[in-house]
Each structure stands twice: as structure tokens, then as C-alpha cells.
Amino acid sequence: MEIHLKITGVILILLASLHLIFPRYFKWKIELADVSLINKQLMYVHTFFIGLVVLLMGIFCFWSATDIVNTKLGRQLSFGLFIFWATRLMFQFFVYSPQLWKGKRFESSLHVLFSFLWMYFTVVFFLVWMS
């Protein structure tokens, strides 16, 4: 399981770095021009902190894989991460509208890719927790 935690760690670190391009990629200057200052700042601040948490998860998984697998605390933290990623997986199917990806090649590819990614994270953390 340690190798899967290290793989997860690398992917999470890469995923965290994607958060840096969100404002430009999603054209937030244009898209958020008409929202209140608090809502605009919430988008930026929450995106920053989600990216930071994902980065820290990645660092934790990559550099502490042995401890995560072999300690009670590591397995308990894995339970929390299992819940986090299982919830994210459910949101992929039940919160995001299919209108965002259906019939669009690139968006559909990302939807499938991220669905498998969230599933992989969910399974890895579940198996570590159960070990």
C-alpha cells in the first residue's frame, strides 16, 4: 500500500498546482465581475485553501507512507481521507450537472479521468484504513 500512497501523494501535489491556474482558466475576472466583493474573494480564498490542503495531503502521503500504513494514527487519518475522497466522488456524479460535460469531448474526458482519480484515492485510503 505504501507505493499507492506515494503515487497518490504525487498526483495530489500535481492536482494542488492546478489550482494556481483556475482563476485564469475559468476567466474569473470576467465571470465574477458582477458578483459582490465578498463572493469574489470567497472564490479566491477557498480555492487557495483547497489547493493548500490538497498539497499538504500529497506531501503527507508521499513522505509519510510508511507511517500512514504502519501506525494507528496513520490509519485513523486514512479513514478521514477516505471519507473526504468518497464524498468528493459522490459530488462528481450527484452535484455537478451533466450539462457541464455531456456531449463535450474534452470535458467528458476530464469527467471520466477525475471520476477514476477520486475512486482511486477513495480505494487507497479505504484499504489503508482497513489494514
MARMIZA-654159 format. One record per residue: x, z, y of N, C-alpha, C in turn; residue in three letters. Coordinates in steps of 0.05 Angstrom, whole numbers, plus 5000, padded with zeros to 4 digits. Layout:
N
XZYXZYXZYALA ...
***
This chain:
131
501650004976500050005000501750005025MET 504250105023505950115046506349835058GLU 506749635041507149365051504749265067ILE 502349335057499849255071499649395098HIS 500449645099500449785125502449665144LEU 504649575134506649445152505649175162LYS 504349025144503148775152500948825173ILE 499249025167497149095186498449175213THR 500549325213501949405237502849165254GLY 504048975241505048735255502648585267VAL 500548555252498248405261496948555285ILE 496748815283495648975305497248955330LEU 499848955328501648925351501248655364ILE 501048445348500448175358497748165371LEU 495748285358493048295369492948435396LEU 494448655398494448805423495548635446ALA 497548475439498748295460496748085470SER 494948005453492847815462491147925485LEU 490848185486489248305507490348245535HIS 492948185536494148115562493147855574LEU 492247675557491347415567488247405571ILE 486847605563483947605564482847535592PHE 483847665614482647605640482947315648PRO 485247195642485546905649484046725630ARG 484246775604482946605584479946605588TYR 478746835593475846855596474946825625PHE 476846745643476246685671474746915685LYS 475847155682474447385693474147375724TRP 476047255737475747235767473247085774LYS 472646885759470146725765467746865752ILE 467946935726465747045712464847315723GLU 466647475733465947745743465747755773LEU 465747525786465647525815463047655826ALA 460847625812458247725822457548005812ASP 459248125796458648395787459748605806VAL 458748845804459649065822462549135816SER 463849255835466649335832467049515808LEU 465249705803465549885780465449735754ILE 463549545752463449385727465849215723ASN 466849095744469248925742471649105733LYS 471949335746474149505739473849615711GLN 471449675702470949765675471949565654LEU 471449305659472349095641475349095639MET 476749115661479749115661480849365649TYR 479749595656480749855646480149885616VAL 477749825608477149845579478749655562HIS 479149415572480849215558483649325556THR 484749435577487449555576487649765555PHE 485749955555485850175536485350095507PHE 483549905503483149795476485749665467ILE 487049515484489549385476491649595471GLY 491749815487493750025482493250175456LEU 490750225450490050365424490750185400VAL 490149925402490849745381493949725378VAL 495349725400498349725399499349975385LEU 498250205393499150455381498450475351LEU 496150365343495450345315497550175300MET 498249955312500249775300502949915297GLY 503850045317506350185316506250405295ILE 504050555294503650765275503750655246PHE 502350435242502250325214504950205206CYS 506350075225508849955218511050155213PHE 511350345231513650525229513050785213TRP 510650835206509951075191508451025165SER 508750785154507250705130507650905107ALA 510150995103510651185081509151445085THR 509351545109507951795115504951775113ASP 503851545122500951505121500051515092ILE 501451385074500751365046501151625031VAL 503251775038504152005022503452275033ASN 501952295055501152555066498152575069THR 497252825068494352875071493452785099LYS 495052845119494452775147494252465149LEU 496152325137496152035138493651915126GLY 492852035103490351935090487952005107ARG 487952235120485652305137485452115161GLN 487752055173487851855195486851585185LEU 487651515160486751265148483651255146SER 482451485140479551495139478351425166PHE 479451535187478551475214478851175221GLY 481151065213481650785219479950605201LEU 479350695177477350555160474650535174PHE 473750765185471150775199471250585223ILE 473450595238473750435262473550135255PHE 475050045236475149755229472649675214TRP 471449845198468949775185466749735206ALA 466749905226464749875248465249615263THR 467849555268468449305282467649065266ARG 467949085240467048865222463948825224LEU 462549045225459549025227458748895254MET 460248975275459648855301460148555301PHE 462048465286462648175284460148025276GLN 458548145258456148005247453548085260PHE 453348325270450748425279450548475309PHE 452748455324452548495353453148235368VAL 455348095361455947845373453947635364TYR 452847485383450847285377452247045364SER 450946935343451946685331452046455351PRO 450646465373450746255394453546225405GLN 455146445403457846435413459746265397LEU 459046215371460846075354459645845337TRP 457045865331455745675314455845395326LYS 456745195310456844925318459244855336GLY 461045055339463445015355465845055337LYS 467444845332469544855313471645075318ARG 472745095343474745295349473645575347PHE 471345615360470045885360469245965331GLU 468245785315467545845288470045915271SER 472245775276474745845262475646125269SER 475446195295476246465304474346675292LEU 471846615291469846795279470546855250HIS 471146655235471946685207474546835204VAL 476546745220479146875219478947175225LEU 477647245247477447525254475647685235PHE 473647555223472047695202473747775179SER 475447585170477247655148479347865156PHE 480247845181482248045191481048325191LEU 478648345202477348615203476748715175TRP 476048535157475548605129478148705116MET 480348565121482948645110483648925120TYR 483448975146484149235157482349455144PHE 479749395142477849585130478649655102THR 479249455086480049495058482649655056VAL 484649575072487249715071486850015077VAL 485550075099485250355107483450505087PHE 481450375075479850495054481550565030PHE 483150375021484850424997486950645002LEU 488050645026490050865032488551125032VAL 486251145044484751395045484051485017TRP 483351304999482551374972484851434954MET 487351364962489651404944490351704941SER 
***
